[in-house]
Amino acid sequence: MPEEIMIIVVVSVLAASATLLSIAKMWFNYLNQRSGISRERTPSSSLTTSELEAMLRRISRQANEPLLERIEQLETRLHPPADANQLPERAQTLLDDPAGTPDLVAVSSPGKKVSQK
């Protein structure tokens, strides 16, 4: 008999708790409607994930565009594009004057050096 009473008490407590929570929720909904505050959003006021990603991509591209242009300007100023048919000055002088090239030194054994050109 005590087990059956215990089950009845537990079920009554759960039912009372659910009832109190429902009443509290209805009361808060009433207060929100009365004050004009609505928690529900209309579908047209929300963004999808793809729309948000596209917006962020566009904004970041717009923000970085001037920086990328400035970087390209600085790179061309530091490293001007060389003519395809012309070698840089140092390479041209090395080709014109083979005597100006340094000797290549190879070590064949710890104490013996061999010079090659």
ROGUDREN-720424 format. One record per residue: x, z, y of N, C-alpha, C in turn. Coordinates in steps of 0.1 Angstrom, whole numbers, plus 5000, padded with zeros to 4 digits. Each point is the difference from the previous one (the first is absolute). Example, Ala and Ser with C-alpha at 12.3 -4.5 7.8 and 13.67 -1.06 7.14 Angstrom:
% residues 2
513250784943499150005012500950005012 499649935011500950005011499250085011 
//
This chain:
% residues 117
500850004988499250005012500850005013 501250075001500750005012500649865003 500349924989500649875003498949915007 498850014996498949925006499850045014 500150135003499850055014501249955008 501250004995501249955007499849865003 499549924991499849855003499049985011 498950085000499049995010500650045014 500850105000500650045013500949905005 500949944992500949905004499349875005 498949964993499349885005499350035013 499450135002499450035012501050005012 501250054998501050015010500449855004 500249924990500349865003498949935008 498750024996498949945007499950055014 500250135002499950065013501149945009 501249994995501149945007499849865004 499549924991499749865003498949995011 499050094999498950005010500650045014 500850105001500650045012500949895006 500749934992500949905005499149885005 499049974993499149895005499350035013 499650135002499450045012501050005011 501250044998501150005010500349855004 500149914991500249865003498949945008 498850034996498949955008500050055014 500350135002500150065013501149935009 501149984994501149945008499749855003 499349934991499649865003499050005011 499150105000499050015011500750035014 500950095000500850035012500749885005 500749924991500749885004499149905006 498849984994499149905005499550045013 499750135002499550055012501049985012 501350024997501049995010500549865002 499549914991500449865002501349964993 500650094992501249984993499749954986 500549884997499749944987501349984993 500150044987501249994993500049864993 498949944999500049874993500449895009 500849914994500549895008499349874995 499849915009499349884996501149914994 499649914991501049914993500849915010 499449975011500649915010501150075008 500050135000501050075008501350044992 500049964987501250044992500849874998 501350024997500949894997500350004985 500249884994500550004987501550015000 500550024988501550024999500749875004 499549894996500749875004499949975015 498950045006499949985014501050095008 500150134995500950095006501549964998 500349954988501449954998500349885009 499049915001500249885009500250045014 499250105005500250055013501350065003 500550084990501350065002501149904999 499949904992501049894999500149935013 498849975006500049925013500650085011 499750135000500550095011501550024999 500550024988501450014998500849875003 499449894997500649875003500149985015 498950045007500049995015501050095006 500250124994500950105006501449964998 500349934988501449974997500449865005 499149925004500449865004501050005012 499850085010501050005011501450054995 500050104991501350054995500749894992 499249934991500749904992500549895009 499349965010500549895009501350055007 500050125004501250065007501250004990 499750044988501150004990500549864997 499249904999500449874999500949955011 499650045012500849965012501450065000 500050134996501350064999500949954989 499449964989500749944989500649875004 499249925007500549875004501150015010 499950115009501050025010501350054993 499950084990501250054993500649904990 499249924993500449914990499349865004 500649935009499449875003500149904988 499049924998500049914989501149905001 500849994990501249905000499549864996 500749915006499749864997500349974985 499249934993500249974986501349934997 500449915009501249924998501350075005 499950105007501150075006500350134994 501250034996500450124994500350105012 499950134997500450105010501449985004 500450055012501449975005501150054991 499850124994501150064992500249914987 498949954994500149924988500649875004 499749945012500649875004501550015002 500450115006501550025002500750024987 499450074991500650024987500149864992 499049925002500149874993501049905007 500150015013501049925007501450044998 500350134999501350054999500150084987 500449944989500150074987501150105000 501049985009501150105001499550135006 498950005007499550135005499250084991 499949954988499250084990500950114994 499550114997500950114994500349974986 501150054995500449984986499150094992 499649954988499350084991501050074991 500050134999500950074992499350064988 500549974988499450054988501050094993 499650114995500950094993499949984985 501149954994499949974985500550124992 500850095006500450124993500250105011 500150134997500150105010501149985010 501149964996501249995009500349865005 499349904995500449865003498849935007 500349945012499049935008500249854999 499049934999500049854999499349945012 500649915007499449945012499449874996 498849975004499449874997499449955013 500049875002499449935011498849924996 
//
